[in-house]
Each structure stands twice: as C-alpha cells, then as structure tokens.
C-alpha cells in the first residue's frame, strides 16, 4: 500500500478505518459529546482514581506531566467516558496508557472511538478484569516465546 509506511498525517484516518472505529462511530446511537456530558459527574466512583492517575500515566511527556498540561483534560474525558460507557469494566489503569498514546497522535474523539473498538472488539474481556488475568496470561506466553526464540 505505502512503500515506506503510512505517513504520520494519515495514520489517524487509516487506523480508524482499519480497526473498525469509523464504523463503530457511525453506527452508535450516542455521540462522543453526549457520552462526555453524561460521564462528567465528579461523583462517579471511578473519577477519584482517574484523577490520581492522570499525571502518572505519561509523567515524562509534556502533554501529560502536570494537571494543567494540554493532554490531561482530554485524557480525563476519554477515561471517564470509557468508565461510564462500560460500567462492568469501569476504569482500568492500562486503558490510560493506551488512550494517552493515541492522544499524542490524533484528536480526542478519534482516540475515544479507537479505545471503544479495542475494548469491544480487539481485546478479550479478561484483559479488564480486576485481576487482569488475561493480560497476565498473555505476558507469560510472550515471556516464554521470547526466551525460546530470542534467548
């Protein structure tokens, strides 16, 4: 498709298309802005933990290193929106790292829909359990494969 990789300027659109986030956004009955409005209540159980974690997710990145950094409110909205939209999962620390990384490359709403696609369609539910059993199992498998094939 592209000899030297997808140009940086096109990555958000290409990723949105390839992972199915465009389709999810188009077919979902509620908009991102409606979800943000519904999830903006500071009384949410997850809000306190999200607030604690916001500046710890990418502490060495200027976009997330201080409560007034430009990326912090965007990340807050995404994490609260995800916790509100997926109450059975709530807030999972690992989603913060992924969402923050996406925010470095794309707009807030695009990052949110890619996160939704990741949660619903790409990673198994066991990745988000309180024990994180799914991701721990995958890490053990990866460690084993690395020690076997890349000693």
C-alpha distance (Angstrom), angle and dihedral (degrees) to the residues before:
residue distance angle dihedral
X1 . . .
X2 3.79 . .
X3 3.78 117.0 .
X4 3.81 97.6 -147.9
X5 3.79 98.4 31.6
X6 3.77 132.0 -87.9
X7 3.82 110.8 -44.7
X8 3.81 113.3 -111.8
X9 3.79 91.6 -117.7
X10 3.82 91.9 58.1
X11 3.80 99.6 41.3
X12 3.81 97.2 92.9
X13 3.81 92.5 53.5
X14 3.81 93.7 42.3
X15 3.82 93.3 47.3
X16 3.81 91.7 46.7
X17 3.79 89.8 53.1
X18 3.80 98.5 41.8
X19 3.81 97.2 47.8
X20 3.81 93.6 44.5
X21 3.80 97.1 -112.9
X22 3.82 92.8 127.6
X23 3.78 90.2 56.7
X24 3.81 92.3 45.6
X25 3.82 91.7 51.4
X26 3.81 91.7 47.7
X27 3.81 95.1 48.5
X28 3.80 100.3 40.2
X29 3.79 113.5 101.7
X30 3.80 95.2 -144.7
X31 3.81 123.5 61.6
X32 3.77 126.8 -131.5
X33 3.80 90.5 -113.0
X34 3.82 90.9 53.8
X35 3.80 90.2 50.0
X36 3.82 90.9 49.2
X37 3.81 90.5 50.3
X38 3.82 91.8 49.2
X39 3.80 93.0 46.7
X40 3.80 97.9 45.8
X41 3.82 93.6 92.6
X42 3.80 108.9 119.2
X43 3.80 88.2 -152.1
X44 3.79 92.2 74.9
X45 3.79 110.9 119.8
X46 3.78 91.1 -127.8
X47 3.82 95.5 49.8
X48 3.81 94.7 83.2
X49 3.79 93.5 51.9
X50 3.80 91.9 45.4
X51 3.81 90.2 51.6
X52 3.82 91.0 51.4
X53 3.79 92.4 50.3
X54 3.82 101.6 42.5
X55 3.81 98.1 90.4
X56 3.81 93.2 34.8
X57 3.80 96.6 59.2
X58 3.83 97.3 76.4
X59 3.82 101.7 1.3
X60 3.80 95.0 167.2
X61 3.79 94.5 52.2
X62 3.80 115.4 92.2
X63 3.82 90.7 -140.1
X64 3.82 92.2 61.4
X65 3.81 107.3 20.3
X66 3.81 99.6 96.4
X67 3.83 133.9 33.7
X68 3.82 89.0 -112.7
X69 3.82 94.6 48.6
X70 3.80 114.2 123.1
X71 3.80 96.0 -115.1
X72 3.81 97.2 50.7
X73 3.83 99.3 77.4
X74 3.80 90.6 43.8
X75 3.80 91.3 50.5
X76 3.82 90.7 45.6
X77 3.81 91.3 54.5
X78 3.80 92.8 48.5
X79 3.81 94.8 47.5
X80 3.80 93.3 46.1
X81 3.80 90.5 46.3
X82 3.80 91.5 51.6
X83 3.82 92.1 47.3
X84 3.81 90.2 49.7
X85 3.81 94.8 44.9
X86 3.81 93.9 46.7
X87 3.83 104.7 37.0
X88 3.81 91.5 165.0
X89 3.81 87.7 62.8
X90 3.79 99.2 30.9
X91 3.78 113.3 176.6
X92 3.78 119.3 -14.2
X93 3.82 118.0 -174.3
X94 3.78 93.0 -138.6
X95 3.78 91.7 63.1
X96 3.80 89.3 61.9
X97 3.79 93.3 62.2
X98 3.79 92.3 48.8
X99 3.81 93.7 45.3
X100 3.82 92.6 47.2
X101 3.80 90.9 50.1
X102 3.79 90.7 50.3
X103 3.81 90.8 49.2
X104 3.80 89.1 59.1
X105 3.79 88.6 60.8
X106 3.79 106.8 33.1
X107 3.77 147.9 15.7
X108 3.79 121.9 -70.2
X109 3.79 98.0 -107.0
X110 3.80 92.8 48.0
X111 3.81 90.0 50.9
X112 3.82 90.1 49.8
X113 3.81 94.1 52.9
X114 3.80 91.7 47.1
X115 3.81 88.0 51.6
X116 3.82 90.0 51.1
X117 3.79 90.5 50.7
X118 3.80 90.4 48.2
X119 3.81 92.5 50.7
X120 3.80 96.6 43.3
X121 3.79 104.7 32.4
X122 3.80 114.5 13.4
X123 3.81 109.7 42.6
X124 3.81 126.4 44.3
X125 3.81 119.8 -109.2
X126 3.82 90.6 -113.2
X127 3.81 88.0 71.9
X128 3.79 89.2 71.5
X129 3.80 101.5 41.4
X130 3.79 118.0 118.6
X131 3.82 89.3 -106.4
X132 3.83 93.2 46.2
X133 3.80 86.0 -139.5
X134 3.81 94.3 159.0
X135 3.76 96.1 55.4
X136 3.81 91.8 41.8
X137 3.80 90.2 54.2
X138 3.80 91.2 49.2
X139 3.81 90.7 48.9
X140 3.82 90.5 53.4
X141 3.79 90.9 50.2
X142 3.81 91.1 47.9
X143 3.83 91.8 48.9
X144 3.79 89.9 50.6
X145 3.81 92.7 48.8
X146 3.80 92.2 47.8
X147 3.80 93.2 49.5
X148 3.80 90.3 47.8
X149 3.80 100.2 43.8
X150 3.83 103.3 23.0
X151 3.82 104.5 33.4
